[in-house]
């Protein structure tokens, strides 16, 4: 009888002793890209060309990745990324390995609801993924750190707004085809150790009706079956003059998120990003995302100044007016490829220092 009473107590002690990852308030992360060093690629531009070639280029990418992993660890970023240093573009670098796309057949196409025009590759047949696209690069990155690690992928709606269609004749149909491919890629990355898989969907902030009609469905298909943390990054666009001019027309309050956040709150994603630093996004839109974690942009993609830790902490404090502290992941507004290496480093230092100030304030 005595042993019957003691056994549950012993089992509870053993369960309590099982090591778990310590959860930290205001875990910091990065939206995606970080500046590629000037010895590797043309700096401070979104699609800067490589300065190396062949095997030297491949080793250079790995060196740049390793340097950014070490920087993030030293600075104290909680959820790391490879900085997307293996890529020249967040969409086209993925599409280069997808069959059914004629890379040589260029079509002039309006991007982001005709905000600007580009000549882009053309889908000429059913799309398929003959082999994993980012897996080898991710495995290398995973070997560099035991910290939490995030990998980013283009979202299906944004892919369809970045490539011409001469086969499907329907954006929802083509997006769903890409969603199935992205799901295969995400599962391979999860199996290789990805803690977070993030889909980048800037087109969500342009085609709001489409987001609710079919965009969420294609995003959910991309996430299907994943057990890791699932994130979506949405933004107003950075790094090119056309985006800056468009934002100048939006007035003093940017309320586009009001139209899509309620639907996103019902989606299968765990984390949603929004810009809060040096933007006109009213933080009250966070109320639509009561069931999600928020990647709260406390660092702007600005080349001329570095936020202070106090400014970062103030942004976090303001966010707490609308969501619980446990929901907040201090983050960058967007990818930081367009700014200088040193400025990006300084901004990440302010991000972690500001998050620590916010923790102390609690």
MINUKOL-744730 format. One record per residue (C-alpha): residue number from 1; x negated, z, y. Coordinates in steps of 0.2 Angstrom, whole numbers, plus 2048, in hexadecimal, padded with zeros to 3 digits. Each point is the difference from the previous one (the first is absolute). Layout:
     i     u     w     v
   NUM     X     Z     Y
...
% end
This chain:
     i     u     w     v
     1   800   800   800
     2   7F2   804   80C
     3   7F7   7F0   7FC
     4   811   7F7   804
     5   800   807   812
     6   7ED   7FD   803
     7   7FF   7EE   7FA
     8   80B   7F9   80F
     9   7F5   80A   80C
    10   7F0   7F9   7F8
    11   807   7EE   801
    12   804   802   812
    13   7EF   805   804
    14   7F8   7F1   7F7
    15   80C   7F5   809
    16   7FB   808   811
    17   7EE   7FD   7FC
    18   802   7ED   7FD
    19   7F6   7F8   80E
    20   80B   7F6   80C
    21   7FB   7F6   810
    22   802   80B   80F
    23   80D   7F9   80C
    24   7FA   800   812
    25   80B   800   80F
    26   7FF   7F1   80B
    27   7F5   7F6   7F3
    28   7F8   7F2   80A
    29   800   7ED   7FB
    30   7FC   7EF   807
    31   80D   7F2   802
    32   7F4   7F3   7F7
    33   7F2   7F7   808
    34   7F0   806   808
    35   7F3   7F6   809
    36   7F4   7F6   7F6
    37   7EE   802   805
    38   7F9   7F3   80B
    39   7F3   7FB   7F3
    40   80E   7FC   7F4
    41   80D   7F7   80B
    42   804   7FB   811
    43   805   810   808
    44   80F   805   80A
    45   80B   7F2   7FB
    46   80E   7FF   7F3
    47   7F9   7F2   7F6
    48   7EE   800   804
    49   7F6   7F5   7F4
    50   7F3   807   7F4
    51   7EE   7FF   805
    52   7F9   801   7EE
    53   804   7F5   7F1
    54   7FF   800   7ED
    55   7FA   80F   7F7
    56   7F9   807   810
    57   811   800   807
    58   808   809   7F1
    59   7F2   80E   801
    60   803   801   813
    61   812   803   7FE
    62   7FC   80E   7F3
    63   7F3   808   80C
    64   80D   7FF   80E
    65   80D   808   7F5
    66   7F4   80E   7FB
    67   7FC   804   812
    68   812   802   805
    69   804   80B   7F1
    70   7F1   80B   805
    71   806   800   812
    72   811   805   7FB
    73   7FA   80E   7F4
    74   7F4   807   80E
    75   80E   800   80D
    76   80C   808   7F5
    77   80E   7F2   7FE
    78   80B   806   7F1
    79   807   7F0   7FA
    80   7F2   7F2   800
    81   800   7ED   800
    82   7F4   7F3   7FD
    83   803   7FA   812
    84   805   7EF   7FA
    85   7ED   7FB   802
    86   802   7F4   7F1
    87   80D   7F5   809
    88   801   7F5   80F
    89   813   801   802
    90   80C   80C   7F9
    91   80C   7F3   7F9
    92   7F5   7F0   7FD
    93   7F3   809   7F7
    94   80C   805   7F3
    95   809   7EE   7FF
    96   7EF   7F7   7FD
    97   801   806   7EE
    98   813   7FC   7FD
    99   804   7F0   7F7
   100   80E   7F5   807
   101   7F9   7FF   811
   102   7F7   7F1   807
   103   7F2   807   80B
   104   7FB   7EF   806
   105   812   7FB   805
   106   802   807   811
   107   811   802   809
   108   803   804   812
   109   80B   80F   800
   110   807   80D   80C
   111   7FB   812   7FC
   112   80A   810   803
   113   80F   7F6   806
   114   7F6   7F3   809
   115   7F6   80C   80A
   116   7F1   7F5   7FD
   117   7FC   7F0   7F5
   118   7F3   7FF   7F3
   119   7FB   7F3   7F3
   120   802   809   7EF
   121   7FF   7FC   7EE
   122   80F   7F9   7F7
   123   80A   806   7F0
   124   802   7F1   7F6
   125   806   807   7EF
   126   805   810   7F7
   127   7F3   80E   805
   128   7F7   80A   7F3
   129   7F1   80B   7FF
   130   7F4   7FA   7F2
   131   7F5   810   803
   132   7FF   810   80A
   133   7FB   7FC   812
   134   7F9   810   807
   135   7FD   80A   7F0
   136   7ED   7FE   7FE
   137   7FD   805   813
   138   80B   80F   7FE
   139   7F8   806   7F0
   140   7EF   7FF   809
   141   808   80A   80F
   142   808   80D   7F3
   143   7EE   803   7F9
   144   7FA   806   811
   145   80B   80F   803
   146   80B   80C   7F7
   147   80B   802   80F
   148   811   7F9   802
   149   7FF   7EE   802
   150   80D   7F3   807
   151   800   7ED   7FE
   152   80A   7F4   80A
   153   80A   7F1   7FC
   154   80A   7F3   80A
   155   812   803   7FF
   156   80C   7F2   7F9
   157   809   7FC   810
   158   7F0   7FF   80A
   159   7F9   7F4   7F4
   160   80F   7F5   802
   161   7FE   801   813
   162   7ED   7FB   7FE
   163   801   7F1   7F4
   164   80A   7F0   800
   165   80D   7FD   7F2
   166   801   7EE   7F9
   167   807   806   7EF
   168   80D   80F   800
   169   80B   7FB   80F
   170   805   812   802
   171   7F6   80E   808
   172   809   80D   7F6
   173   7FC   7F7   7F0
   174   7EE   7FD   804
   175   7FE   812   806
   176   807   806   7EF
   177   7F3   7F5   7F7
   178   7F2   807   80A
   179   807   812   7FD
   180   7FE   7FE   7ED
   181   7EE   7FA   802
   182   7FD   80F   80C
   183   807   80C   7F4
   184   7F4   7FA   7F2
   185   7F2   802   80C
   186   805   811   805
   187   802   806   7EE
   188   7EE   7FA   7FD
   189   7FA   80A   80F
   190   809   80F   7FB
   191   7F9   800   7EF
   192   7EF   7FE   807
   193   802   810   80A
   194   80A   7FC   810
   195   808   810   807
   196   80A   7F6   80D
   197   805   7EE   800
   198   806   7FA   812
   199   809   7F0   804
   200   7FD   7F9   811
   201   811   7F9   807
   202   7FE   7FC   813
   203   80E   7F3   7FD
   204   80C   80F   7FE
   205   7FF   803   813
   206   805   7EE   804
   207   80E   7FB   7F3
   208   80A   810   801
   209   810   7F8   7F8
   210   7F6   7F8   7F2
   211   7F8   811   7FD
   212   810   808   7FC
   213   807   7F0   7F7
   214   7F2   7FD   7F4
   215   7EF   807   807
   216   803   811   7F9
   217   805   7F9   7EF
   218   7EF   7F6   7FF
   219   7F6   80F   805
   220   809   80A   7F3
   221   7FC   7F3   7F3
   222   7ED   801   805
   223   801   813   7FD
   224   809   800   7F0
   225   7F9   80B   7F2
   226   7F2   807   80B
   227   7FC   813   7FE
   228   7F3   801   80E
   229   805   803   812
   230   808   7F1   807
   231   7FF   7FC   813
   232   805   7F2   80C
   233   7F7   7FC   810
   234   80A   7F8   80E
   235   7FA   7FD   812
   236   802   7F7   810
   237   7F1   7F5   7FD
   238   7EE   803   807
   239   7F1   7F6   803
   240   806   7EF   807
   241   807   7FC   812
   242   810   7F9   7F9
   243   805   811   7FA
   244   7FB   809   810
   245   80B   7F3   80A
   246   80F   803   7F5
   247   7FE   813   802
   248   801   7FE   813
   249   811   7FA   7FE
   250   807   80E   7F6
   251   803   80C   80F
   252   7FC   813   801
   253   807   804   7EF
   254   7FC   7F7   7F0
   255   80F   804   7F5
   256   7FF   7F2   7F3
   257   7FD   80E   7F3
   258   811   806   803
   259   807   7F1   7F7
   260   7F5   801   7F0
   261   7FB   812   7FD
   262   811   805   7F9
   263   7FF   7F3   7F3
   264   7EE   805   7FD
   265   805   812   7FD
   266   80A   7FA   7F1
   267   7F2   7F6   7F9
   268   7F4   804   7F2
   269   7F1   803   80C
   270   7F9   811   802
   271   7F7   7FE   811
   272   804   7F6   810
   273   7F5   7FC   80E
   274   803   7FF   813
   275   7F6   7FF   810
   276   801   810   80B
   277   7F0   7FE   80A
   278   800   7F6   810
   279   810   7F7   7FB
   280   812   800   806
   281   807   805   7EF
   282   80C   80F   803
   283   7FB   80D   7F3
   284   813   804   7FE
   285   801   7F1   7F4
   286   7F7   80B   7F3
   287   811   809   7FE
   288   805   7F1   7F6
   289   7F3   804   7F3
   290   805   811   7FA
   291   7FB   7FC   7EE
   292   7EF   7F9   803
   293   7EF   805   805
   294   7FB   7F9   811
   295   7EF   7F8   803
   296   800   805   812
   297   7F5   7F5   80A
   298   7F5   80B   80B
   299   7F2   7F4   803
   300   803   7EF   80A
   301   7F8   7F0   7FD
   302   7F7   800   811
   303   7EE   7FB   803
   304   7FE   808   810
   305   803   813   7FD
   306   800   80D   7F2
   307   80E   80D   7FF
   308   7FB   812   801
   309   804   80C   7F2
   310   80C   808   80C
   311   80A   7F0   802
   312   801   7FE   7EE
   313   806   812   7FE
   314   80D   7FD   80D
   315   807   7F0   7F7
   316   801   80B   7F0
   317   809   80E   80A
   318   80C   7F3   807
   319   804   7F9   7EF
   320   805   811   7FA
   321   80F   800   80C
   322   807   7F3   7F4
   323   7F9   803   7EF
   324   7F9   80E   7F6
   325   7EE   803   800
   326   7FE   7FD   7EE
   327   806   7EE   803
   328   7F2   7FB   80C
   329   7F0   7F7   7FC
   330   7F6   7FD   80F
   331   7FA   7EE   800
   332   7FA   7F1   80A
   333   80E   7F5   808
   334   7F9   7F1   7F7
   335   7F1   7F8   7F9
   336   7F0   802   80B
   337   7F7   7EF   7FC
   338   802   7FA   812
   339   7F6   80F   808
   340   7EE   804   7FF
   341   7F8   80A   7F2
   342   7FA   80E   80A
   343   811   802   809
   344   809   800   7EF
   345   7F4   80E   7FA
   346   803   80B   80F
   347   813   7FD   7FF
   348   800   806   7ED
   349   7F6   810   806
   350   80D   803   80D
   351   80E   7FE   7F3
   352   7F9   80D   7F4
   353   7FC   80C   80E
   354   811   7FE   807
   355   808   803   7EF
   356   7F6   810   7FF
   357   806   806   811
   358   812   7FD   7FA
   359   7FD   80A   7F0
   360   7F9   80E   80A
   361   80F   800   80C
   362   80C   802   7F1
% end
